[in-house]
Amino acid sequence: MRRLGAGWWFVAPAVTIIGLFFFVPVVAALALSLTDFDIYALADLGNLRFVGLSNYRELLANPLFWHALGNTVYFVVLGVPLSIAASLGAALLLDSRLARFKAFFRTALFAPVVTTLVAMAVIWRYLLHARYGLINYALSGIGVSPIDWLGDPRWAMPAIILFAVWKNFGYNMIIFMAGLQTIPEDLYEAARIDGASALRRFWHVTLPGLAPTIVVVSLLTITGYLQLFAEPYVMTQGGPAQSTVSVLYFMYEQGFKWWSLGTASAVAFLLFGLMLAVTVVQMVIARRSQVL
């Protein structure tokens, strides 16, 4: 008991901090989602009323919430495979024996991850400009007409996806490079002796060796992309025609534009439930596949 008590005394500061800055806000937000907390309640708590699950029922009946959820799912379904493929490809190139200046390219490809989002968004807004953008200029060289990337509802979300993949793939690249270091070189040598081509070595040696890493990267990427907010907020403000409104952007508008903080808290917990469900499904599939 003395040893157990000593252990609790050592972890008490960390547990206290976690409780104050994580568990208490989560419990408070859950309680808030069961009320009609709005700007009137901010002025006078006497206006606050307990409404139970009404916020959740209203959200599930709100077409704009489902539209935002559809945009988020579209972003995840298209963006996650692109991000994983880009990061894996970059990791394989940098891990190759033929690669030169590896330290420079690692730094260059990882730099967008640690660069301020607003600065990168300003640059990409110029790149995606309908009339003067370099991307449209390059496309005109192969006979493609200019595209209004950020002003056309059909192209706004693909433009956001392109920017988000470029901004974030360097983080997964570092994880994949660490995973590649754990694959024994003997397996590649045995495959070469057996006459396996580079494609077969990748399919039968590299991918199985990276399977646990791919699961971790996919979990991190999906949960991160489900929380899409900064990119549409900075680049399109949810437009045009609400084509880039995500669940988090919808939550932000409910909470800080319309001051419906109870509804915004309900959105947060619905998104948490979605992220938890996706994570559980992925873990179950990984365990049944004996990846983890």
C-alpha positions as a Markdown table, in Angstrom:
| # | Residue | x | y | z |
|---|---|---|---|---|
| 1 | Met | 0.0 | 0.0 | 0.0 |
| 2 | Arg | 2.9 | 2.3 | 0.7 |
| 3 | Arg | 4.4 | 1.7 | -2.7 |
| 4 | Leu | 1.0 | 2.2 | -4.3 |
| 5 | Gly | 0.5 | 5.4 | -2.4 |
| 6 | Ala | 4.0 | 6.7 | -3.4 |
| 7 | Gly | 3.1 | 5.9 | -7.0 |
| 8 | Trp | -0.1 | 7.9 | -6.9 |
| 9 | Trp | 1.8 | 10.9 | -5.3 |
| 10 | Phe | 4.2 | 10.8 | -8.2 |
| 11 | Val | 1.5 | 10.8 | -10.9 |
| 12 | Ala | -0.8 | 13.2 | -9.0 |
| 13 | Pro | 0.5 | 16.4 | -10.7 |
| 14 | Ala | 0.0 | 14.9 | -14.2 |
| 15 | Val | -3.4 | 13.4 | -13.3 |
| 16 | Thr | -4.5 | 16.8 | -11.9 |
| 17 | Ile | -3.5 | 18.6 | -15.0 |
| 18 | Ile | -5.2 | 16.1 | -17.3 |
| 19 | Gly | -8.3 | 16.2 | -15.2 |
| 20 | Leu | -8.5 | 20.0 | -15.1 |
| 21 | Phe | -7.7 | 20.6 | -18.8 |
| 22 | Phe | -9.3 | 17.5 | -20.4 |
| 23 | Phe | -11.9 | 15.7 | -18.4 |
| 24 | Val | -13.5 | 18.7 | -16.8 |
| 25 | Pro | -13.9 | 20.5 | -20.1 |
| 26 | Val | -15.3 | 17.3 | -21.7 |
| 27 | Val | -17.8 | 16.8 | -19.0 |
| 28 | Ala | -18.8 | 20.5 | -19.1 |
| 29 | Ala | -19.2 | 20.3 | -22.9 |
| 30 | Leu | -21.4 | 17.2 | -22.5 |
| 31 | Ala | -23.6 | 19.0 | -20.0 |
| 32 | Leu | -23.7 | 22.1 | -22.3 |
| 33 | Ser | -24.9 | 19.9 | -25.2 |
| 34 | Leu | -28.0 | 19.1 | -23.1 |
| 35 | Thr | -29.0 | 22.7 | -22.7 |
| 36 | Asp | -30.0 | 25.6 | -24.9 |
| 37 | Phe | -27.0 | 27.7 | -23.9 |
| 38 | Asp | -26.8 | 30.7 | -26.3 |
| 39 | Ile | -26.0 | 34.4 | -26.2 |
| 40 | Tyr | -28.9 | 35.1 | -23.9 |
| 41 | Ala | -27.6 | 32.6 | -21.4 |
| 42 | Leu | -24.2 | 34.2 | -21.6 |
| 43 | Ala | -25.9 | 37.5 | -20.5 |
| 44 | Asp | -27.9 | 35.9 | -17.8 |
| 45 | Leu | -27.6 | 32.2 | -16.6 |
| 46 | Gly | -31.2 | 32.4 | -15.6 |
| 47 | Asn | -32.1 | 32.1 | -19.2 |
| 48 | Leu | -30.4 | 28.7 | -19.4 |
| 49 | Arg | -32.7 | 25.7 | -19.8 |
| 50 | Phe | -32.2 | 22.0 | -19.8 |
| 51 | Val | -33.4 | 20.5 | -23.1 |
| 52 | Gly | -32.2 | 16.9 | -22.9 |
| 53 | Leu | -31.5 | 15.4 | -26.3 |
| 54 | Ser | -33.3 | 18.1 | -28.3 |
| 55 | Asn | -30.1 | 19.5 | -29.7 |
| 56 | Tyr | -29.1 | 16.1 | -31.0 |
| 57 | Arg | -32.6 | 15.5 | -32.6 |
| 58 | Glu | -32.6 | 18.9 | -34.2 |
| 59 | Leu | -29.1 | 18.3 | -35.6 |
| 60 | Leu | -30.1 | 14.9 | -37.1 |
| 61 | Ala | -33.1 | 16.7 | -38.8 |
| 62 | Asn | -30.9 | 19.6 | -40.0 |
| 63 | Pro | -30.1 | 19.2 | -43.8 |
| 64 | Leu | -27.1 | 21.5 | -43.4 |
| 65 | Phe | -25.5 | 19.2 | -40.8 |
| 66 | Trp | -25.9 | 16.2 | -43.2 |
| 67 | His | -24.5 | 18.3 | -46.0 |
| 68 | Ala | -21.5 | 19.2 | -43.8 |
| 69 | Leu | -21.1 | 15.5 | -42.9 |
| 70 | Gly | -21.2 | 14.5 | -46.5 |
| 71 | Asn | -18.5 | 17.1 | -47.3 |
| 72 | Thr | -16.3 | 15.7 | -44.5 |
| 73 | Val | -16.8 | 12.1 | -45.6 |
| 74 | Tyr | -15.9 | 13.1 | -49.2 |
| 75 | Phe | -12.8 | 14.9 | -47.9 |
| 76 | Val | -11.8 | 11.8 | -45.9 |
| 77 | Val | -12.6 | 9.2 | -48.6 |
| 78 | Leu | -10.6 | 11.1 | -51.2 |
| 79 | Gly | -7.9 | 12.7 | -49.1 |
| 80 | Val | -6.8 | 9.9 | -46.9 |
| 81 | Pro | -5.7 | 7.5 | -49.7 |
| 82 | Leu | -4.0 | 10.3 | -51.5 |
| 83 | Ser | -2.2 | 11.4 | -48.3 |
| 84 | Ile | -1.1 | 7.8 | -47.5 |
| 85 | Ala | 0.0 | 7.1 | -51.1 |
| 86 | Ala | 2.0 | 10.4 | -51.3 |
| 87 | Ser | 3.7 | 9.8 | -47.9 |
| 88 | Leu | 4.5 | 6.2 | -48.6 |
| 89 | Gly | 5.9 | 7.1 | -52.1 |
| 90 | Ala | 8.1 | 9.8 | -50.6 |
| 91 | Ala | 9.3 | 7.5 | -47.9 |
| 92 | Leu | 10.2 | 4.8 | -50.4 |
| 93 | Leu | 12.1 | 7.3 | -52.5 |
| 94 | Leu | 14.0 | 8.7 | -49.6 |
| 95 | Asp | 14.8 | 5.2 | -48.3 |
| 96 | Ser | 16.2 | 4.1 | -51.6 |
| 97 | Arg | 19.9 | 3.4 | -52.0 |
| 98 | Leu | 20.0 | 5.6 | -55.0 |
| 99 | Ala | 18.6 | 8.7 | -53.2 |
| 100 | Arg | 21.0 | 11.5 | -52.7 |
| 101 | Phe | 20.8 | 14.5 | -50.3 |
| 102 | Lys | 18.4 | 12.6 | -48.1 |
| 103 | Ala | 18.6 | 15.0 | -45.2 |
| 104 | Phe | 17.8 | 18.0 | -47.4 |
| 105 | Phe | 14.8 | 16.3 | -49.0 |
| 106 | Arg | 13.5 | 15.0 | -45.6 |
| 107 | Thr | 13.6 | 18.6 | -44.3 |
| 108 | Ala | 12.1 | 20.1 | -47.4 |
| 109 | Leu | 9.2 | 17.6 | -47.5 |
| 110 | Phe | 8.5 | 17.9 | -43.8 |
| 111 | Ala | 8.7 | 21.7 | -43.8 |
| 112 | Pro | 5.0 | 22.3 | -44.8 |
| 113 | Val | 3.9 | 20.3 | -41.7 |
| 114 | Val | 5.5 | 22.8 | -39.4 |
| 115 | Thr | 4.8 | 25.9 | -41.5 |
| 116 | Thr | 2.0 | 28.3 | -40.5 |
| 117 | Leu | -1.2 | 27.2 | -42.2 |
| 118 | Val | -2.3 | 30.8 | -42.9 |
| 119 | Ala | 1.0 | 31.6 | -44.8 |
| 120 | Met | 0.7 | 28.4 | -46.9 |
| 121 | Ala | -3.0 | 29.2 | -47.6 |
| 122 | Val | -2.2 | 32.6 | -48.9 |
| 123 | Ile | 0.4 | 31.1 | -51.3 |
| 124 | Trp | -2.0 | 28.4 | -52.4 |
| 125 | Arg | -4.7 | 31.0 | -53.0 |
| 126 | Tyr | -2.4 | 32.6 | -55.5 |
| 127 | Leu | -1.5 | 29.3 | -57.1 |
| 128 | Leu | -5.2 | 28.4 | -57.5 |
| 129 | His | -6.2 | 31.9 | -58.7 |
| 130 | Ala | -8.7 | 31.5 | -61.6 |
| 131 | Arg | -6.9 | 34.0 | -63.9 |
| 132 | Tyr | -3.3 | 34.5 | -62.6 |
| 133 | Gly | -2.6 | 31.2 | -60.8 |
| 134 | Leu | 0.4 | 29.1 | -61.8 |
| 135 | Ile | -1.7 | 25.9 | -61.7 |
| 136 | Asn | -4.0 | 27.2 | -64.4 |
| 137 | Tyr | -1.1 | 28.6 | -66.3 |
| 138 | Ala | 0.5 | 25.1 | -66.3 |
| 139 | Leu | -2.8 | 23.5 | -67.4 |
| 140 | Ser | -3.2 | 26.0 | -70.2 |
| 141 | Gly | 0.1 | 24.6 | -71.6 |
| 142 | Ile | -1.6 | 21.3 | -72.3 |
| 143 | Gly | -4.8 | 22.8 | -73.6 |
| 144 | Val | -6.9 | 22.8 | -70.5 |
| 145 | Ser | -9.2 | 25.8 | -70.0 |
| 146 | Pro | -8.8 | 27.8 | -66.7 |
| 147 | Ile | -10.6 | 26.4 | -63.7 |
| 148 | Asp | -12.1 | 28.5 | -61.0 |
| 149 | Trp | -10.7 | 26.3 | -58.2 |
| 150 | Leu | -12.0 | 28.2 | -55.2 |
| 151 | Gly | -15.1 | 29.7 | -56.8 |
| 152 | Asp | -16.6 | 26.6 | -58.4 |
| 153 | Pro | -18.5 | 24.3 | -56.1 |
| 154 | Arg | -17.4 | 21.3 | -58.2 |
| 155 | Trp | -13.7 | 22.1 | -57.7 |
| 156 | Ala | -13.5 | 23.8 | -54.3 |
| 157 | Met | -13.3 | 20.6 | -52.3 |
| 158 | Pro | -10.7 | 18.9 | -54.6 |
| 159 | Ala | -8.6 | 22.1 | -54.3 |
| 160 | Ile | -8.9 | 21.9 | -50.5 |
| 161 | Ile | -7.9 | 18.2 | -50.6 |
| 162 | Leu | -4.9 | 18.9 | -52.8 |
| 163 | Phe | -3.7 | 21.6 | -50.4 |
| 164 | Ala | -4.4 | 19.5 | -47.3 |
| 165 | Val | -2.5 | 16.5 | -48.7 |
| 166 | Trp | 0.5 | 18.6 | -49.6 |
| 167 | Lys | 0.4 | 20.3 | -46.2 |
| 168 | Asn | 0.2 | 17.1 | -44.1 |
| 169 | Phe | 1.8 | 14.2 | -46.0 |
| 170 | Gly | 5.3 | 14.9 | -44.6 |
| 171 | Tyr | 4.3 | 13.8 | -41.1 |
| 172 | Asn | 3.2 | 10.4 | -42.3 |
| 173 | Met | 6.3 | 10.2 | -44.5 |
| 174 | Ile | 8.5 | 10.3 | -41.3 |
| 175 | Ile | 6.5 | 7.5 | -39.7 |
| 176 | Phe | 6.8 | 5.4 | -42.9 |
| 177 | Met | 10.5 | 6.0 | -43.0 |
| 178 | Ala | 10.8 | 4.7 | -39.4 |
| 179 | Gly | 8.7 | 1.7 | -40.4 |
| 180 | Leu | 10.9 | 0.9 | -43.4 |
| 181 | Gln | 14.0 | 0.8 | -41.1 |
| 182 | Thr | 12.4 | -2.1 | -39.1 |
| 183 | Ile | 12.1 | -4.4 | -42.2 |
| 184 | Pro | 15.2 | -6.8 | -42.2 |
| 185 | Glu | 17.4 | -6.4 | -45.2 |
| 186 | Asp | 17.8 | -10.2 | -45.3 |
| 187 | Leu | 14.2 | -10.5 | -46.6 |
| 188 | Tyr | 15.0 | -8.3 | -49.5 |
| 189 | Glu | 18.2 | -10.2 | -50.2 |
| 190 | Ala | 16.3 | -13.5 | -50.1 |
| 191 | Ala | 13.7 | -12.1 | -52.5 |
| 192 | Arg | 16.4 | -10.9 | -54.9 |
| 193 | Ile | 18.0 | -14.4 | -54.9 |
| 194 | Asp | 14.7 | -16.0 | -55.6 |
| 195 | Gly | 14.4 | -13.7 | -58.7 |
| 196 | Ala | 11.6 | -11.4 | -57.3 |
| 197 | Ser | 11.2 | -8.2 | -59.2 |
| 198 | Ala | 11.1 | -4.8 | -57.5 |
| 199 | Leu | 7.3 | -4.8 | -57.7 |
| 200 | Arg | 7.1 | -8.2 | -56.1 |
| 201 | Arg | 9.5 | -7.2 | -53.4 |
| 202 | Phe | 7.3 | -4.2 | -52.6 |
| 203 | Trp | 4.1 | -6.3 | -52.6 |
| 204 | His | 5.4 | -9.3 | -50.7 |
| 205 | Val | 8.1 | -7.8 | -48.4 |
| 206 | Thr | 7.6 | -4.1 | -48.0 |
| 207 | Leu | 3.8 | -3.9 | -47.6 |
| 208 | Pro | 3.5 | -6.9 | -45.1 |
| 209 | Gly | 6.4 | -5.4 | -43.1 |
| 210 | Leu | 4.7 | -2.0 | -43.1 |
| 211 | Ala | 1.2 | -3.4 | -42.2 |
| 212 | Pro | 1.2 | -2.2 | -38.6 |
| 213 | Thr | 2.6 | 1.2 | -39.6 |
| 214 | Ile | 0.0 | 1.6 | -42.3 |
| 215 | Val | -2.8 | 0.9 | -39.7 |
| 216 | Val | -1.4 | 3.5 | -37.3 |
| 217 | Val | -1.0 | 6.0 | -40.1 |
| 218 | Ser | -4.5 | 5.4 | -41.4 |
| 219 | Leu | -5.9 | 5.9 | -37.9 |
| 220 | Leu | -4.1 | 9.1 | -37.4 |
| 221 | Thr | -4.9 | 10.4 | -40.9 |
| 222 | Ile | -8.6 | 9.5 | -40.8 |
| 223 | Thr | -9.1 | 11.0 | -37.3 |
| 224 | Gly | -7.2 | 14.1 | -38.4 |
| 225 | Tyr | -9.1 | 14.6 | -41.6 |
| 226 | Leu | -12.5 | 14.1 | -39.9 |
| 227 | Gln | -11.6 | 17.3 | -38.0 |
| 228 | Leu | -11.3 | 19.4 | -41.2 |
| 229 | Phe | -11.6 | 23.0 | -40.3 |
| 230 | Ala | -8.6 | 25.2 | -40.8 |
| 231 | Glu | -8.2 | 24.7 | -44.6 |
| 232 | Pro | -11.8 | 25.7 | -45.6 |
| 233 | Tyr | -11.9 | 28.4 | -42.9 |
| 234 | Val | -8.8 | 30.1 | -44.3 |
| 235 | Met | -9.3 | 29.5 | -48.0 |
| 236 | Thr | -13.0 | 29.5 | -48.8 |
| 237 | Gln | -14.9 | 30.3 | -45.6 |
| 238 | Gly | -17.1 | 27.3 | -46.3 |
| 239 | Gly | -18.1 | 28.4 | -49.8 |
| 240 | Pro | -18.9 | 28.5 | -52.6 |
| 241 | Ala | -22.5 | 27.4 | -52.0 |
| 242 | Gln | -21.4 | 25.7 | -48.8 |
| 243 | Ser | -19.5 | 23.1 | -50.8 |
| 244 | Thr | -16.6 | 23.1 | -48.3 |
| 245 | Val | -18.5 | 23.3 | -45.1 |
| 246 | Ser | -17.2 | 20.6 | -42.8 |
| 247 | Val | -18.6 | 19.3 | -39.6 |
| 248 | Leu | -16.1 | 21.3 | -37.5 |
| 249 | Tyr | -16.8 | 24.4 | -39.6 |
| 250 | Phe | -20.5 | 23.9 | -39.1 |
| 251 | Met | -19.8 | 23.6 | -35.3 |
| 252 | Tyr | -17.8 | 26.8 | -35.4 |
| 253 | Glu | -20.6 | 28.7 | -37.1 |
| 254 | Gln | -23.1 | 27.4 | -34.6 |
| 255 | Gly | -21.0 | 28.3 | -31.6 |
| 256 | Phe | -19.3 | 31.5 | -32.6 |
| 257 | Lys | -21.4 | 32.9 | -35.4 |
| 258 | Trp | -24.9 | 32.2 | -34.1 |
| 259 | Trp | -23.8 | 31.8 | -30.5 |
| 260 | Ser | -25.8 | 28.5 | -30.1 |
| 261 | Leu | -23.2 | 26.9 | -27.9 |
| 262 | Gly | -25.4 | 24.0 | -26.8 |
| 263 | Thr | -25.9 | 23.0 | -30.4 |
| 264 | Ala | -22.2 | 23.4 | -31.1 |
| 265 | Ser | -21.4 | 21.1 | -28.2 |
| 266 | Ala | -23.8 | 18.5 | -29.5 |
| 267 | Val | -22.1 | 18.6 | -32.9 |
| 268 | Ala | -18.7 | 18.0 | -31.2 |
| 269 | Phe | -20.0 | 14.9 | -29.5 |
| 270 | Leu | -21.7 | 13.6 | -32.6 |
| 271 | Leu | -18.3 | 14.0 | -34.4 |
| 272 | Phe | -16.6 | 12.2 | -31.5 |
| 273 | Gly | -19.0 | 9.3 | -31.8 |
| 274 | Leu | -18.3 | 9.1 | -35.5 |
| 275 | Met | -14.5 | 9.1 | -34.9 |
| 276 | Leu | -14.8 | 6.5 | -32.2 |
| 277 | Ala | -16.9 | 4.2 | -34.4 |
| 278 | Val | -14.4 | 4.5 | -37.3 |
| 279 | Thr | -11.5 | 3.8 | -35.0 |
| 280 | Val | -13.2 | 0.8 | -33.5 |
| 281 | Val | -14.0 | -0.6 | -36.9 |
| 282 | Gln | -10.4 | -0.1 | -38.1 |
| 283 | Met | -9.0 | -1.8 | -35.0 |
| 284 | Val | -11.4 | -4.8 | -35.3 |
| 285 | Ile | -10.5 | -5.2 | -39.0 |
| 286 | Ala | -6.8 | -5.0 | -38.2 |
| 287 | Arg | -7.0 | -7.5 | -35.4 |
| 288 | Arg | -9.0 | -10.0 | -37.5 |
| 289 | Ser | -6.4 | -9.6 | -40.3 |
| 290 | Gln | -3.7 | -10.3 | -37.6 |
| 291 | Val | -2.0 | -7.0 | -38.5 |
| 292 | Leu | -1.9 | -5.9 | -34.8 |
